[in-house]
Structure formats: structure tokens, C-alpha cells
Amino acid sequence: MVALLLEDEQAFDDDLREHLLIIASLQDMVDAEVEKGKRPRRGGSRPGRRKSKPRQRMEGHAMLHNDYFADDATHADNFRRRYRMSKGLFMNILHDVREFDPYFKLKLDAVGVVGFSSIQKCTAAMRMLAYGAPATHDDYLRMNTLYLVLRKVALSLGEAALEKLGTELVEVASVRTDFEYGMKRTESELVILQAFIGQVNTHNVGDKTFEAWLGQVTNVAHQVEDIIDEYSFLTSQAAVINNFFKRKFHQAKSFAAWQSLSNQIDEVETQIQRISTMKDCYAISVGEPGKNSTLQYARQLSLSDSAYLSDDAELVGNASEIARLKQWLLSEQQDRSIMSILGMGGLGKTTIASSVYKNQQISRVFDCYAWVTLSQNYQVEDLMRQIMKQLIDQRSHMASGIATLSRVGLIEELQSYLRDKKYLIVLDDVWDTNAWLFFNSALVRNNRGSRVLVTTRKKDVASVANDGFVVELKILSYTEAWHLFCQKAFRRLDDKICPVNLRPWAEKIVKKCQGLPLALVAIGSLLSYRELEEQEWSSLHNQLSWQLANSPELSWIMRILNLSLNDLPGYLKICFLYCSLFPEDYKIKRRWICRLWVTEGLVEERGAGTTMEEVAECYLNELTRRSLLEVAERNVHGRARSFQMHDLVRDACLTVANREKFAGVYGASGINQVTSEARRLFVQKDARSLKVAAASQIRSFILFDTQVASSWIHDISSNFRLIRVLCLRFANIHQVPGVVSDLLNLHYLDLAHTKVQHIPASFGKLRNLQVLDLRFSYVEQLPWEITLLTKLRHLYVYMLHDVQERIFDCFSATNMLGNICCLKNLQTLQSVSANKDMITQLGNLTLMRSLAIMKMQQNYIAELWGSLANMPSLSRLVIFANSKDEVLNLLMLKPLPNLKLFWLRGRLYDGVLPQMFASFQKLATLKLDCCFLKKDPISSFAHMLCLVDLKLYKTYDGEELKFRAGWFPKLISLELGGMEHLNSIEIEECTMKVLHTLEMVGLRDLNAVPQGIKHIKTLQKMLLTDMSKEFIDRLQGADSYIVQHIPNIQSFESSNSQAVNKLVLLPHLAKKYGTGWWELS
């Protein structure tokens, strides 16, 4: 038998070898079944003991023979696919087993019925080995004696075959062992490669030889990432196979894959050695300080924007900032003072500083002045010498000795010279606070009214200024931007007014510049030399992104903007590039981008006490401090909710992302091609025209185009074998693409706002999944296999009902099967329906930070609070009662000291607010719905020192609410709604001293504007919905003096009270549901 196998080397293919490995264990399997009591039935085939069950054996044999074994077999071409071997090898095996054991020969049983043929018996055995499929349901076989067949096959193969198969297993184990050692080296190399790329790429921009060499380094880094991802994929494949025999099959089947990875590691190590040799061979310099003229040239360009605005008459915008600077410079304050001008690159910091520095009215009040521009690789001694040369008379004796002075000597000479003088020093384009440490000691405090002016892009540098002396520049308004652009673009025209035929294109160009003075001046100046023809202007607009990157007249704009990018450390640079992949003017949500960074592996760990999401938020804050991202929205706590990136900065980043093969953006600004080597793919529009034949290199796919067909999504998903991030939010799909369950490296899966109704059990294979977002889908139940995803950190799954009658339970939670206690890494769970087992198991989720539970019943409350006590990091808690009639008794419960947000919806026992509310000292947001309290609850919240957001809807059944003096010292937003009997709100003076927004909804019995509102001078917004006609009349008439200090008052009427109720319950959702980025908060 073994000889036959060895002779038929072609027939003995890898698949057969893999499957035959299992035979070594068949004997044990059969014996184990016998031990379990699965013995042959009494009586065997003796006549009279049982009735024979007709199994149509001969018909099955005839069908099998005609389909696969006849000379003109129907499915002859499919034999290898079904049997996983050639027909010749199968017939050889069949011959051997028949010679070894008569069992395989066709014969009659004791009742004279024809048995199974040898073809049927061998087919059954091979089918079980290959697919694990039972023979009882096979149209050809219908056999229930499969274990006996397997045992006979095992015996037929004999010891020699088992020895051969054992050797194969040893080879697999050997390759795996060697590979594990290689993987450790590979992972170390990847860390070094990524750090190297992040560091050197900031210092060698413009060096073509270096960039080509760096491209080779980047390719190797990508190959290493591929090896690691493939390793993760193969190990995940093995991990999801629970059956011992199937796992043995898989180990053998993956032998070639492991061998290939091992070879790839060897190849990568060879390439690294070759790249190192290439660096020495071509004398490639890797960012050595002082040796890069390109960087120094780019640095000097930061001064050049002042050359475009040569006098004050050309300055547009920032009038108040310039006036403030002049006032400061001319003030009589005697102590040396420092002022900073802060803003992103291109806002005109240098231009404004230059305008006041050159102003004769200002210069004449100072005895001496100097201007010095810093660089990222500055030398303190050089800067000191530049200042000295500007200050002193070149003919004096001091001038000749400056070049030889040491750092200490230069500081002493500068101190000596400035001691009795009133001086003005401008430090332009400062990049770090270390520079200021040297100047602070050299620039003496001589009580003569000296001034130091610093320009910078970074907030920490700007903070060296005296308190209140930071001037933060903003982009120009559209009117200011249009005026500046026309000044430059039409300066040859007497009136400097845009011709009518060019206005549409001029407006588009101004919009593209987004109020950035540097771009407006540069592009306007370029157009001033062009003909005033529509075709020429439209051509420049359509090619603007390319012109900014490649045109000699405009590319310097990008180089100036790139200075901030090049100043970033490697870990921040890659995160910033990620932000550029979103559409133009897109508001990037804080939570979303942080989780994407984490699941992409872009965030570094900083110790056990800090989560990866918190580190990611630190990254966002740092990018904001560097003036690279702008906060677009803040929540009521003042925390950034979303961020935006300037379009031109985004264009600069996209150029870098494409060059470094970091990512591709499809459908943005006419981009309809994506490099085949891009690691990430963001599809913004026109997705149907995107062709991705093979995209194994793609690690992230985010779809913004919601118009594509589900078939397209299914097709393209099949290409993403090693993908980590898959976002199909708002996609037009009704079911999860089948291939998703096989994406074993998947870390982030977003199916929010889709029409998906069912999550398949095969999701249990996604063992690397960290984030699963199913918000506002149609999923009502999660399979128990979800609890196998032990790396899951954030799980969102709930529906919103638009049915107006379902106000109380407008949110529908999801039933979750299985042992939730297995998800020990879970930090966010929103939201699940309560049941006893789930409530008990919640106590095992000790890392939980945000939890939302629906359908809560009173008999679960005590156990829930016991589980919550085991969550020391829990900061956000949402509890909705089972129904509007369910009464929750919280009177005896202990407070949760670290809670920052608490949303409770449900009737409270005896209409009494529990004492624990007085102990929520860290609570910042409190929402109470449908509690129907009998006593005014305001005093219970009054001394929450951190409370900034209070929303009360149908919370109180009484007639009067009182806000006493000194209460709510930090409250910013107050919402009162649905309290049908409330007819009086008393607000004393000195209460709610910082209140910004007051919202009142459906207070039908409140007929007069509360008098105390006039005391709240900080109130900026008052929103009124479905108030009584008498209230509105008094607001506009007799009581208008009460609200005359409020700049924004809006009143809404609704004919549908249910719709108003929904607005009250979900104010943020009502405002944002169209964009769809809302979550329980």
C-alpha cells in the first residue's frame, strides 16, 4: 500500500497527504466510541430480530459508478475536487483494502439483502476524512456504519503508512518551530524599520536618491507587516478549529503556507542587508543635523510670506490682533514682557510680526531691535551671534570677537549690552520650548519696557508669553479672503474687481484656500499674470491639487505647510496622515478616530493605568496644540467632539500618504485611480467604478459612498483577506457579506446604519475583533458565538424606533446569548436587554467604562449594583426600565463614586429620589426621564460640583421648581421638559453662574417667563419647544426685558406632541440623526 502511494507521486498530492495524517488517530476514535456505549445493536443481522430498512444501496452504487467511475462518467472532471485525489490513486487504495479485508467485498447479509459496494465504503471513509460529513445523508451512500468503515481503512493502511505520516507531522512541527524564532526577529525588525522611517523621513525631503532608497525600506517594512499579518491569520485559523481531527487536517494542509512564510523571512533579512549595503554604496545621508540644505531652504521660506504683503495697506483681517500688538509694544509697562502670535502655517504670523516690527512709530521708542528666525535644527550659538550682529555697530570692538565667543561668552556679552537699553527682539517660527530657556537668561529683565515677540505654530511654545498675552490667529472670513484674493489676482485692473465671467472659478479657488492668507496671496499672484479668460482659470482650478504639489510657483506653499508635518514624531505623523483620508471639510469624530487608530495598531501603550483610547486622545490633543487639527465641535463639557483639517494641509498629507503607499483615497477631487500598493482604501464616491481585482495588501477599507449596490460590496469584500478595519456604515446591505466571517485578522467591523438583521454564528471565528458597531441596524439578537471574541473592547448594538407611539422604549436593545463573562476586555457595551444570567455575569467585566442596559426589572436591581461595584473604571451608565409601569427601587443602593454620566429612565419607588444622588461628586451629566417624583428634586443635584449638563424630562409631578443662590456652580446646560403640572420656576440671583443654554419643552402650564433668568448674564441660548401660547406672548411682550440679554432665542411649535417628546428625549439625535454619528452619551 505504501509502495503504491510512493510510486504514484503525482497522485499522492498534498491534500491526500494532509487527510491521511488523521488515520493514525482513527483506532483511538473508534475505541472511544465503543467505550461510550455505542456498541453494535443486539442481534446483528440475524433474521427475525429486526426489520430491514431499505437503503437503496444498489441504486446508490449505480449512481456513484455512473457519475465518477464509468468510462464516460458524468462528473469525471470533478473527481479530484470531490475525492481530493486522482482516480488512479483511489482505485489503488480500493484494490489494497479489498485484498486486506473481505469486508470491502460486495456480499449479501443474513436476510439476503445486498450490502454496500467497496466503492461506496471507501467513498464514505474518504468523505468523512476530507469534510467531516456524515454518510447517512449522502444520496450515494446512506450509510450508518461509518465508524466501522474508518476502522477497517485504518487497519488496511498498516504500520508503514502510519510511520510515513508521522514523519510528515515531524516536518510540520520543525518548520513551525523554526518559524517562531524567525517571527521574533521579524517583529523586532519591524519596530526598528517603522521608527527609522518616521525619523529620517522628516529630515531628507527633496533628496531624490534618499527618497528612492527610503522607498525600498518602506517596501521591506510592508513585507514584514504582511508576514506578521499572515502569521496572525494562520494562527487564527487553527484557533477556531475545536475538533481535534479537523485541527490535525489543518496543520498538515497549512504546511506549505508555513514553509512559504519561513522563506519570506529569509528573503526579508537578505533584503535588509542589501539595503544597508546600498546606503553605504551610494553615500546616502540619513538626516544628519546641519547637512540638509533643503530643510534650511524650506525654513527660510517661512519668512517669505511677509514679502508678499509689503505694507500695512495690504494686510487684510486680524485688525484687532494687530491693534492689540501695537498697544502692547507702545504701553508704558516697564518690566520686560513677552507676547506670542500663535497659528497654523500660512496664517500670516510672520507677516503681522513684520508689520509691527517695521513700523516707524514703534521702532523709534526702542533703543535697539533684532529679528531672528529659528529652525528645527537650530544652534544656540548661531542665533546669539545673529542677534549680536543686528544690535551692535559693526565698527565697534565687540564685532570682531563675536565669531570666537563660546555660548557662555555670547550670553554674557548680550546681557552686558542690553542691561541699560530698551530693546525689541522678535523670535520668529519657534518650534520648541528649549530654545526659550536660552533666550530667557540672555534677554535681561532691566525694567526699561523691553519687549520680546514670539511667533509659533505650537501652543506649548506660545505659553512662554505672559498671562493673557497670546494672540491666536484664525483663518480669514470668506469676505476677507475674497478681498485679499482680488487684491492680488486683479491688481492690474484699476478697480481690482473680479470680472463677471471669472467669478464662478474665482469663488471656487477662494473656497479651496479656506481663508489661508498664504495660499490666497500665492495663487492670486500667480493668476495675476494669466489671461483673464475663463478656460485658463478653470484649467488652473481643476489642476490645483497637482499644481500645489508640483508647480514651481506654488509648490513652496506645500513645503511651508509640510514643515509642521515634518516636525511630528513618527507615531504622530502616521496618525495625522490617517486624518487626511476623510473627505474634505469632514468633521472627524473624536471617539471614532481614536478607535480606528487603536485597532490599526497606531497607538503605543503607556502602562496599565491608561487605556489605548486615552493615549489616542492625547495624540489628538497634541495635533491640536500643534495647530494641525482644528476643534470643530465641543460637547457641553468643553471636550472636543470633532475635528477638522484645513483642505490645503489635507492635500499636502495626501501627497505624502500616496508617496509612502500609506493609503489611497478614491473619488476625492476627481481622483479615480488608486495605487495597487496602497495599504488603506477610503472610498468617498463613485465606488461603482472602482475595480479591485486583488487587494491582499489592503488593511483598512472605509466606505463613504452609500449609493453602491450590495452586490458590489459583497464582491469587493472578497478581496480583503488580511484586512484589519472594515467600515460599511450606511451601506445599502441587508445581510453581512459571507466572506466577513473568514476575515480572521479583522479588528474593527462597522455595520452601523445598515439594514442587516442577522449576525451569523460564524462571527465566532473573528477572534481578533476589538470593535463591533451595529448601531441603528436591525439586529435584534446576537448569537452566543459572540462571546468567543475575547479581544472585543467595544460593542455597540441597538435600534431606534421611529414609531411615534413608542416614546418610552424608542431604543430597542439587543438580546445577547451566551456567557458574557467571557468578554473580559470589554470597555463599552451599548446596549443589551437585561436578564438574570447576564446581570450576574456583568461583574466579571472589570474593565467596563460605558454600559447601557435596557428592559431593566426591579428584581435585577440589587444584583446589578453588585456587579457594577466590580467596575472601578465605570464612568458612563445608562439604565432604562422594562416599561413605563416598571417601578425601580434604588433607595438602599450605594453610590458609584467614579460615575461621570448617568442616564436613568423609569418610574422610581414611592416617587422619591434615592439619597445616593447626593454622593455623585464626579457626575458631569445627569439625565432623568419619566421618574414622576413627588418632591422637587433640584436640591438633591445642587451641590454636585462637577455637574455641567442636567436634563429632566417628566421627572417631577409637582408645580414648582426652585433654584437657590449658590447652587449649580458649573452648570452649563439645563433642559426641562414634559412636566405637565409645572407652573412656576423660581431662580434666585447668584445661581447657575455659568449657564450657557436653557431649553424648555412642553411645559404647558408655565405661562410666564421665570423672572430669575435676568440674573443669568452668561446665558447665550434659549430654546423653547411646544410652550403655551401665553408663555410665548409674554416672552415677546411684557416679559421681554427678562431675556433681552440673551443673543439667541429660538421657539418651535409642533402639532404633534409625540414628535416633540422624541426631540426632548434625544436632543442630540434629533439634531444629528441626518448625519448618523450619534451614540448614547
SEBADO-797185 format. One record per residue (C-alpha): x, y, z; residue in three letters. Coordinates in steps of 0.5 Angstrom, whole numbers, plus 500, padded with zeros to 3 digits. Example, Ala and Ser with C-alpha at 12.3 -4.5 7.8 and 13.67 -1.06 7.14 Angstrom:
REM residues 2
525491516ALA527498514SER
//
This chain:
REM residues 1081
500500500MET505505502VAL509503496ALA503505492LEU503511495LEU510513494LEU510511487GLU504515485ASP508521487GLU503526482GLN497523485ALA500523492PHE498530492ASP499535499ASP491534500ASP491527501LEU498527505ARG494532509GLU488528510HIS491521511LEU495524517LEU489523521ILE489516520ILE494515526ALA488517531SER482513528LEU484507532GLN483511538ASP477515536MET473508535VAL475505541ASP473511545ALA466511541GLU466504544VAL467506551GLU462511551LYS457505550GLY456506542LYS456498541ARG453494536PRO446493537ARG444486540ARG442481535GLY447484529GLY444482522SER441475525ARG434474522PRO428476526GLY431480531ARG429487527ARG426489520LYS431491515SER431499513LYS431499505PRO437504504ARG437503496GLN444501496ARG445498489MET441505487GLU447509490GLY452505488HIS450505481ALA449513481MET456513484LEU459509479HIS456513473ASN458519476ASP465518478TYR468511476PHE465509469ALA469510463ASP464516461ASP463518468ALA458524468THR463528473HIS470525471ALA472532471ASP470534478ASN473527481PHE480530484ARG475536487ARG471531491ARG476526493TYR482530494ARG486525490MET487522483SER482517481LYS488512480GLY490513487LEU483512489PHE483505485MET490503488ASN487504495ILE481501494LEU485495491HIS489494497ASP484495502VAL480489499ARG486485499GLU487486506PHE480485509ASP474481506PRO469487509TYR470491503PHE468486498LYS461486496LEU456481499LYS449479502LEU447480509ASP444475513ALA437477511VAL439476504GLY440484502VAL446486498VAL451490502GLY455497501PHE460496495SER467497496SER467504492ILE461506497GLN465504503LYS472507501CYS468514499THR465514506ALA471514509ALA475519505MET469524505ARG469523513MET476525513LEU476530508ALA470534510TYR468531517GLY461530513ALA457524515PRO455519510ALA448518513THR446524509HIS449522502ASP445521496ASP450516494TYR452512501LEU446513506ARG451509511MET450509519ASN456504520THR462509518LEU466508524TYR467501523LEU469503515VAL474508518LEU477503523ARG478498517LYS481503513VAL486505518ALA488497519LEU489497512SER494502511LEU498499517GLY504501521GLU509503515ALA504508513ALA503511520LEU510512520GLU511515514LYS505520516LEU509521523GLY515524519THR510529516GLU508531522LEU515532525VAL517536519GLU511541520VAL513542527ALA520543525SER518549520VAL513552526ARG519552531THR524555526ASP519560524PHE517562531GLU524564532TYR524568526GLY518571528MET521574534LYS527577530ARG522580524THR518583530GLU524587532SER526589525GLU519592524LEU519596530VAL526599528ILE524600521LEU518604523GLN522608528ALA527609523PHE522611517ILE519616522GLY525619524GLN529620518VAL523622513ASN523629517THR530631515HIS531629508ASN525632504VAL527633497GLY533629496ASP531624490LYS537619492THR535618499PHE527618497GLU529612493ALA533609498TRP527610503LEU522607498GLY526601499GLN526601506VAL518602506THR517596502ASN521592506VAL517595512ALA511593509HIS513586507GLN515585515VAL508587516GLU505582511ASP509577514ILE506578521ILE499579519ASP500572515GLU502569521TYR496572525SER492570520PHE494562520LEU494562528THR487565528SER485559523GLN488554528ALA485557534ALA478557531VAL478549530ILE476546536ASN475539533ASN482535534PHE482531528PHE480537524LYS486541527ARG490536525LYS488536518PHE489544518HIS496543521GLN498539515ALA494543510LYS498549512SER505546512PHE506550505ALA504556508ALA508556514TRP514554509GLN513560505SER513565511LEU519562513SER522563506ASN520570506GLN523572513ILE530569510ASP528574504GLU527580508VAL533579512GLU537579506THR534585503GLN535589509ILE543587509GLN542589501ARG539596503ILE544597508SER550596503THR546600498MET546606503LYS554606504ASP555605497CYS551611495TYR553615501ALA546616503ILE546621509SER540620514VAL538626517GLY545629520GLU544635523PRO547641519GLY548637513LYS541638510ASN541645505SER534643503THR531644510LEU534650511GLN532653505TYR525651507ALA526654514ARG527661511GLN521661507LEU517661513SER519669513LEU518670505SER510671506ASP512678509SER515680502ALA508679499TYR505684504LEU510689504SER506695507ASP500695512ASP496698507ALA496690504GLU494687511LEU487684511VAL484681517GLY486681524ASN486688525ALA484687533SER490683533GLU495688530ILE492694534ALA493689541ARG500688539LEU502696537LYS498697544GLN503692548TRP509695544LEU507702546LEU505701553SER509704559GLU509698563GLN517698565GLN518690566ASP520686560ARG514683558SER513677552ILE508676547MET506670543SER503670536ILE500663535LEU497660529GLY498654524MET503655518GLY501660513GLY496665517LEU501671517GLY504670524LYS511673521THR507678516THR504681522ILE510681527ALA514684521SER509690520SER509692527VAL517691527TYR518695521LYS513701524ASN517707525GLN512709531GLN514703534ILE522703532SER523710535ARG521708542VAL526703543PHE534704543ASP535697539CYS532691536TYR533685533ALA530679529TRP532672529VAL529666525THR529659529LEU530653525SER528646528GLN536644528ASN538651531TYR545652534GLN544657540VAL551660539GLU549662532ASP542665534LEU546669539MET551672534ARG546674529GLN542678535ILE549681537MET551683530LYS544686529GLN545690535LEU552693536ILE555697531ASP560693526GLN565698527ARG566697535SER571693538HIS566688540MET564686533ALA571683532SER570678537GLY563675536ILE565670532ALA570666537THR566667543LEU563661547SER556660549ARG557663556VAL561668553GLY556670548LEU550670553ILE555675558GLU556680552GLU549680550LEU547681558GLN552687558SER550690552TYR542690554LEU543692561ARG541699560ASP537699554LYS530699552LYS530693547TYR525689542LEU527682540ILE523678535VAL524670535LEU520668529ASP518661528ASP520658535VAL519650535TRP520648542ASP521651549THR528649550ASN530655545ALA527660550TRP531657556LEU537660553PHE534667551PHE530668557ASN537668561SER541672556ALA535678555LEU536681561VAL530684565ARG532691566ASN525695568ASN526699562ARG520697558GLY523692554SER519687549ARG520680546VAL515678541LEU515670539VAL511667533THR510660533THR505654531ARG505650538LYS501652544LYS506650549ASP511655546VAL506660546ALA505659553SER512662555VAL508669554ALA506673560ASN499671562ASP494674557GLY499676552PHE498670547VAL495673540VAL492667537GLU490668529LEU484665526LYS483664518ILE480670515LEU473670514SER470669507TYR469677506THR476678508GLU479672504ALA475675498TRP478682499HIS485679499LEU485675493PHE482680489CYS488685491GLN493680489LYS489677483ALA487683479PHE492688482ARG493690474ARG486693474LEU484699477ASP478697481ASP481691483LYS474688482ILE473681479CYS470680472PRO464677472VAL466671467ASN471669472LEU467670479ARG465663479PRO472660478TRP475665483ALA470663488GLU472656488LYS479658488ILE478662494VAL474657498LYS479652497LYS484656500CYS479656506GLN482663509GLY489662509LEU493668507PRO499665505LEU495661499ALA491667497LEU497671496VAL501666493ALA495663488ILE492671487GLY499673485SER500667480LEU494669477LEU495676476SER500674470TYR495670467ARG490672462GLU483674464LEU480668460GLU475663463GLU478657460GLN485659463GLU482660470TRP478653470SER484650468SER488652474LEU482651479HIS482643476ASN489642477GLN490646483LEU492640488SER497638483TRP500645482GLN501646489LEU505639489ALA509640483ASN509647480SER515652482PRO510658483GLU506654488LEU510648491SER513652496TRP506653500ILE506646501MET513646503ARG512651508ILE505647511LEU510641511ASN514644516LEU509642521SER508635519LEU516634518ASN516636526ASP512631528LEU515625531PRO514618528GLY508616532TYR504622531LEU506623524LYS502617522ILE496618526CYS496625522PHE496622516LEU490618517TYR486624519CYS487627512SER484621509LEU477623511PHE473627506PRO474635505GLU471639511ASP469633514TYR468633522LYS472627525ILE469625531LYS474624537ARG471617539ARG471614532TRP478617530ILE481614537CYS478607536ARG481607529LEU488609531TRP488603536VAL485598532THR490600527GLU496599532GLY498606531LEU498608538VAL503606543GLU502603550GLU503607556ARG502603562GLY497599565ALA493605568GLY492608562THR488605556THR490606549MET484610547GLU486615553GLU493615549VAL490616542ALA486622545GLU493625548CYS495624541TYR489628538LEU490634543ASN498634541GLU496635534LEU491641536THR496644540ARG501644534ARG496648530SER495642525LEU488640527LEU482645529GLU477643534VAL470643530ALA465642536GLU466641543ARG461638548ASN458641554VAL464640558HIS468643553GLY471637551ARG473637543ALA467632540ARG470633533SER476636529PHE477639522GLN483639518MET485645513HIS484643506ASP491645504LEU494641509VAL490635508ARG492636500ASP500636503ALA498630507CYS495626502LEU501627497THR506624503VAL501619504ALA501617497ASN508617496ARG509613502GLU504608500LYS500609507PHE494610504ALA489611498GLY483616497VAL478614491TYR473619489GLY476625492ALA477632488SER477628482GLY482622484ILE479616480ASN486612481GLN489608487VAL496605487THR496598488SER501598494GLU496603498ALA495600505ARG489603506ARG483605502LEU478610503PHE472611498VAL469617498GLN464617492LYS464614485ASP465607488ALA462603483ARG467605478SER473602483LEU476596481LYS480592486VAL482585483ALA486583488ALA487587494ALA491583499SER495589501GLN489593504ILE489593511ARG483598512SER477600508PHE472605510ILE466607505LEU463613505PHE459612499ASP452610501THR449609494GLN453603492VAL449596491ALA450591496SER453586490SER459591489TRP460591497ILE460583497HIS465583491ASP470588494ILE470585501SER472578498SER479581496ASN481583503PHE484577506ARG488580511LEU484587513ILE484590520ARG479595519VAL472594515LEU467600515CYS461599512LEU457605516ARG451607512PHE452602506ALA446599503ASN446592505ILE441587508HIS446582510GLN453581512VAL458579507PRO459572507GLY467573507VAL467577513VAL467571518SER473569514ASP477576515LEU481573521LEU485579522ASN479584523LEU480588529HIS474593527TYR468592524LEU463597523ASP456596520LEU452601524ALA446604520HIS446599515THR440594514LYS443588517VAL438584521GLN442578523HIS449576525ILE451569523PRO454564528ALA461564524SER463571527PHE465567533GLY472566528LYS473573529LEU478572535ARG482579534ASN476583533LEU476589538GLN471594536VAL464591533LEU459597531ASP452595530LEU448602532ARG442603528PHE442597525SER436592525TYR440586529VAL435584535GLU440578538GLN447576538LEU449569537PRO452566543TRP459565539GLU460573540ILE462571547THR468568544LEU471574542LEU475575548THR479581545LYS473585544LEU473592547ARG467596545HIS461593543LEU455598540TYR448594538VAL442598539TYR436600535MET432607534LEU425606533HIS421612529ASP414609531VAL411615535GLN407611540GLU414608543ARG417614546ILE419611553PHE422605549ASP424608543CYS431605544PHE431597543SER436594546ALA439587543THR438580547ASN445577548MET446570548LEU452566552GLY457568557ASN458575557ILE463574563CYS468571557CYS469578555LEU474581560LYS477586556ASN470590554LEU470597556GLN464599552THR457595552LEU451599549GLN446596550SER443590552VAL437587555SER437585562ALA436578564ASN439575571LYS444571568ASP447577564MET447582570ILE450576575THR456576570GLN457583569LEU461583575GLY467580571ASN467585566LEU472589571THR475594565LEU468597563MET468604562ARG461605559SER455601560LEU448601557ALA442597560ILE435596557MET429593560LYS431593567MET427590572GLN426591579GLN428584582ASN435585578TYR437592581ILE441589587ALA445584583GLU446590578LEU449594583TRP453589586GLY456587579SER457595578LEU461595584ALA467591581ASN468596575MET472601578PRO473605572SER466605570LEU464613568SER458612564ARG452609566LEU445608562VAL439605565ILE432604562PHE427601566ALA423595563ASN417599561SER414606564LYS410602569ASP416598572GLU418601579VAL425601581LEU427602588ASN434605589LEU433607596LEU438603599MET444603594LEU451605595LYS453611590PRO458609584LEU464614586PRO467615579ASN461616575LEU461622570LYS455621566LEU448617569PHE442617565TRP436614568LEU429613565ARG424609569GLY419611575ARG422611582LEU420607588TYR415612592ASP416618588GLY423619592VAL430621589LEU435616593PRO440619597GLN446616593MET445622588PHE448627593ALA454623593SER455623586PHE461628586GLN464627580LYS458627576LEU458632570ALA452630566THR445627569LEU439625565LYS433623569LEU427621565ASP420619567CYS421619574CYS415622576PHE418625583LEU413628588LYS418632591LYS422638588ASP429634586PRO433640585ILE436641592SER439634591SER443636585PHE445643587ALA452641590HIS455637585MET461641584LEU462638577CYS455638574LEU455641568VAL449638564ASP443637567LEU437634563LYS430633567LEU424630563TYR418628566LYS422628572THR417632577TYR410632578ASP410638582GLY408645581GLU414649583GLU422648582LEU427653586LYS434654584PHE437657590ARG443662591ALA450659590GLY447652587TRP450649581PHE457653580PRO459649574LYS452648570LEU453650563ILE447647560SER440646563LEU434642560GLU427642563LEU421638559GLY415634560GLY413637567MET406638566GLU404641572HIS410645573LEU407653573ASN413656577SER421656576ILE424661582GLU431663580ILE435667585GLU441671584GLU448668584CYS445661582THR448658576MET453663575LYS456660568VAL450657565LEU450658557HIS444654555THR437654557LEU432649554GLU425648556MET420643552VAL413642553GLY412646560LEU404647558ARG402650565ASP408655565LEU405662563ASN410667565ALA418667564VAL422666570PRO424673573GLN431670575GLY433669568ILE435676568LYS440675573HIS444669569ILE448674565LYS452668562THR446665558LEU447665551GLN442661548LYS435660550MET431654546LEU423654547LEU419648544THR412647545ASP411652550MET404655551SER402661547LYS401665553GLU408664555PHE411666548ILE406672548ASP409675555ARG416673552LEU415677546GLN412683550GLY411684558ALA417679560ASP422681554SER426685559TYR428679562ILE431676556VAL434682553GLN441680555HIS440673551ILE443673544PRO440667541ASN433665543ILE429660539GLN422658539SER419652536PHE412650535GLU409643534SER403640532SER405633534ASN406633541SER410626541GLN415629536ALA416634541VAL417628546ASN422625542LYS426631541LEU426632548VAL429625550LEU434625544LEU436632543PRO443631540HIS440625536LEU434630533ALA440635531LYS445630528LYS441624526TYR441626519GLY449625519THR448619523GLY454620528TRP450620535TRP451615540GLU449614547LEU452619551SER
//
